[in-house]
Amino acid sequence: MKNILVPIGTAEDAHETLQYAVDFAAEFGSKVYVMEVYNIRAVAGDLANIDEIVAERSREHLKRVIEKVAAKGVDITIATYNGGIIEGLKSIEKELGLDLIVLAPRSNDNREELYLGNVSGKIVKRTNIPTLIVPKGTVFKPFTDILTAFKSGVLKDKRILNPLLFIKEKFNSNISLLFVKTPGYTKEDLKINMALMNLSENLTLAENTTTYLGVLQHFETQHPDLLCVFRRKRGFFKKLWERNTIPKSEFFAPVPVLVLSVKKD
């Protein structure tokens, strides 16, 4: 796991998410890229150096966030982008190759009723980069017990599981698999990929109306310190495909959530 990206929003506690990412990166010898996007559209009559001015302000903001963090020998690099957040992520991904995004559930949104704010939800929805969602105030510690929940055992590329494998090997984590059969499942969904099966000897079968409700029923008994789910249009965060935000009434996890894509770019 070489390159980790941390999108920095306007929240005052943005340094907490960065500190978590740095502590995580220190375990793997990873580099951390701190990203902020801004959107300047040049029109006739604009100051010729307006882009440079805004870019410099963005870099200064990121420097102030970095100053609040204990680097622990981790290489932290600033990356700014003029444009939209998704375009910026794809640009950096193309240039560097990203192994993981670490972000807060609500980087720019103060609405307490939301689990995922608009920007964080958009990142989870519109990229195929593995993403670690870290709740506010969470301090990094090695993952002991991981609950991996899914409603379909279909994985077209076993490399999708690499971030989870790296974590398991690094921390000797115990992984529990939770297969939730939901209404409308197909016979193909019941064929669990062998690479997924090989992660754990502990497989629980459940039936529920949603994967999330299946997780709720098992969360308190298993007490995982990491929840791993898959990014599918009809999967765990299916409401994201209708909008970018997710209210806490539809999903909430008090622990970090690792979101893996079911496809590779």
Residue pairs with C-beta under 8 A, 6 or more apart in sequence:
1 28
1 30
1 99
1 100
1 163
1 166
2 30
2 31
2 97
2 99
3 30
3 31
3 33
3 96
3 97
3 98
3 99
3 100
4 21
4 24
4 25
4 30
4 31
4 32
4 33
4 98
4 99
4 100
4 101
4 102
5 32
5 33
5 35
5 79
5 89
5 92
5 98
5 100
5 101
5 102
5 129
6 17
6 18
6 21
6 32
6 33
6 34
6 35
6 101
6 102
6 103
7 35
7 36
7 37
7 85
7 89
7 101
7 103
7 107
7 119
7 123
8 14
8 17
8 18
8 34
8 35
8 36
8 61
8 62
8 65
8 107
9 104
9 107
9 108
9 119
10 107
10 108
11 104
11 106
11 107
11 108
11 110
13 104
13 136
13 137
14 65
14 104
14 107
15 65
15 66
15 68
15 69
16 104
16 136
16 137
16 138
17 102
17 103
17 104
17 107
17 134
18 32
18 34
18 65
18 66
18 68
18 69
18 76
19 68
19 69
19 70
19 140
20 102
20 134
20 138
20 139
20 140
21 32
21 102
21 134
22 32
22 69
22 70
22 71
22 72
22 74
22 76
23 72
23 139
23 140
24 30
24 102
24 132
24 140
25 31
25 32
25 74
26 72
26 73
26 74
27 142
27 170
27 171
28 166
28 170
30 74
30 99
30 100
31 74
31 75
31 76
31 77
32 74
32 75
32 76
32 77
33 76
33 77
33 78
33 79
33 92
33 96
33 98
34 62
34 65
34 66
34 76
34 77
34 78
34 79
35 79
35 80
35 81
35 88
35 89
35 92
36 58
36 61
36 62
36 80
36 81
37 80
37 81
37 82
37 83
37 84
37 85
37 88
38 54
38 55
38 58
38 80
38 81
38 82
39 82
39 83
39 84
40 50
40 51
40 54
40 82
42 50
42 51
47 53
51 82
54 82
55 80
55 82
58 80
59 78
59 80
62 78
62 80
63 78
66 76
66 78
69 76
79 92
81 87
81 88
81 91
81 92
83 91
85 119
85 122
85 123
86 122
86 123
86 126
86 127
89 98
89 101
89 123
89 127
89 129
90 127
92 98
93 127
93 129
93 265
98 129
99 130
99 163
100 129
100 130
100 131
100 132
100 163
101 123
101 127
101 129
101 130
101 131
101 132
102 131
102 132
102 134
103 120
103 123
103 131
103 132
103 133
103 134
104 120
104 133
104 134
104 135
104 136
105 114
105 115
105 116
105 117
105 120
105 133
105 134
105 135
105 136
106 114
106 115
106 116
106 117
106 120
106 136
107 117
107 119
107 120
108 117
108 118
108 119
109 117
109 118
109 119
109 120
109 245
111 117
113 247
113 248
113 249
114 245
114 246
114 247
114 248
115 246
115 247
115 248
115 250
115 251
115 252
115 253
116 124
116 133
116 237
116 240
116 244
116 245
116 246
116 251
117 245
118 244
118 245
119 244
120 133
121 240
121 243
121 244
121 245
121 246
122 244
123 131
124 131
124 133
124 231
124 237
124 240
124 259
125 231
125 237
125 240
125 241
125 244
127 261
128 231
128 261
128 263
128 264
128 265
129 261
130 163
130 258
130 259
130 260
130 261
131 258
131 259
132 256
132 257
132 258
132 259
133 253
133 256
133 257
133 258
133 259
134 256
135 253
135 254
135 255
135 256
138 255
138 256
141 225
142 170
142 171
142 173
143 167
143 171
143 173
143 225
143 226
144 171
144 173
144 174
144 225
145 173
145 174
145 176
145 222
145 223
145 224
145 225
145 226
146 164
146 167
146 168
146 173
146 174
146 175
146 176
146 224
146 225
146 226
146 227
146 228
147 175
147 176
147 178
147 215
147 218
147 219
147 222
147 224
147 226
147 227
147 228
148 164
148 175
148 176
148 177
148 178
148 196
148 199
148 200
148 227
148 228
148 229
149 178
149 180
149 211
149 214
149 215
149 227
149 228
149 229
149 236
150 177
150 178
150 179
150 180
150 196
150 211
150 229
150 230
150 235
150 236
151 179
151 180
151 181
151 182
151 185
151 189
151 211
151 232
151 235
151 236
152 185
152 188
152 189
152 230
152 232
152 235
153 179
153 189
153 190
153 191
153 192
153 193
153 196
154 188
154 189
154 191
154 193
154 262
155 161
155 193
155 195
155 196
155 262
156 262
156 263
157 263
157 264
158 193
158 195
159 264
160 230
160 260
160 261
160 262
160 263
160 264
161 195
161 196
161 199
161 260
163 258
163 260
164 175
164 199
164 228
164 258
164 260
165 199
167 173
167 226
167 258
168 175
168 199
173 226
174 200
174 202
175 199
175 200
175 202
175 228
176 200
176 202
176 204
176 222
176 224
177 196
177 197
177 199
177 200
177 202
177 203
177 204
178 204
178 206
178 214
178 215
178 218
179 192
179 203
179 204
179 205
179 206
180 206
180 207
180 208
180 210
180 211
180 214
180 215
181 189
181 190
181 205
181 206
181 207
181 208
182 207
182 208
182 209
182 210
182 211
182 214
183 209
192 203
197 203
204 218
206 214
206 217
206 218
207 214
208 214
208 217
211 229
211 235
211 236
212 236
212 250
212 251
215 227
219 227
224 255
225 255
225 256
226 255
226 256
226 257
226 258
227 253
227 255
227 256
227 257
227 258
228 257
228 258
228 259
228 260
229 235
229 236
229 237
229 257
229 258
229 259
229 260
230 236
230 259
230 260
230 261
230 262
231 237
231 259
231 260
231 261
231 262
232 238
232 262
233 241
235 262
236 251
236 259
237 246
237 251
237 259
239 246
239 250
239 251
240 246
